[in-house]
Amino acid sequence: MSRIAYVSGRYCRQDEAVVSIEDRGYQFADGVYEVIAVHRGHLVDEALHLLRLARSLHELRIAAPMSDRVLRHVLRRVIRLNKVRNGSVYLQITRGVAPRNHAFPLVAFPQLVVTAQRAKPADPKFLAEGAAVISIPDLRWARRDIKSISLLPNVLGKQLAREAGAYEAWQVDADGFVTEGTSSNAWIVTSGGVIVTRKADHDILNGITRLVVIDLAAKAGLRFEERAFSLAEAKTAGEAFLTSTSSLITPVTRIDGAKVADGVPGPVTMMLRRGLAEHLDRLADGA
Ligand code: PDD
């Protein structure tokens, strides 16, 4: 069965879908995106994703191509047409199609593309062992809070991780502090049991999973600090993990080839992971 995509007003076979070569997303990476998890047919934390999408669009002065009500309908239809029960939906909005010129076009209609994909089952061995990360300098622009489709440093960073046999690359700012992964947020648990992740300002993407995990930690009465941590602090932490829509909470057990603590997923990480799984089930149950 061919996958079905929504491409600017039409549902079509994904292998036949086309966009203009003058789409500003293609020419300038002039657009934004979201990835929303689908759990048991339910769009996970959809409202938070749509809020972040609206913010990204606003910051780049791109008009929303449709109301949230219609967008929610399109997302559901793409999920249904692709028979996705567990997986994710990808949506991308670009400024539109216009003759190439850096300045905004006088007339352009924002273009929306939506695709859906099934999740591959998580490898239990990977979860049991945890992930390896490498560190790389953060080469990105100063507005990483905007979920822009301009992802070249992230792509290069992830490739370096792959070539090093690692799962993710943690980007490090000029002062030696970890900003985030190339497609995930970075966390540590200090040896004193305090959960730490960087404050969500312009330096990082404010992950939706990050927000949910902060909420879970607060509800569980766990100690939490929102502050930058250095690469050196991460390497001597009690636990480390990363969060994203697709990776949920993934334990990090090696940084730059060295074990984090005793090199196995930590208890706080695994407790939060279970809490996140329950959160997904609660949403799907409509509770
Ligand atoms: N990545 N930081 C970066 C740079 C990201 O690209 C992502 C998400 C996150 C985590 O955000 P969230 O919890 O909302 O997924 C943090 C998505 C999944 C991607 O690019 O595929």
Residues whose N, C-alpha, C, O or C-beta is under 5 A from the ligand:
A	BS01	PDD	V35 E180 G181 T182 S183 S184 N185 L205 N206 G207 I208 T209 R210 T243 S244 T245 S246
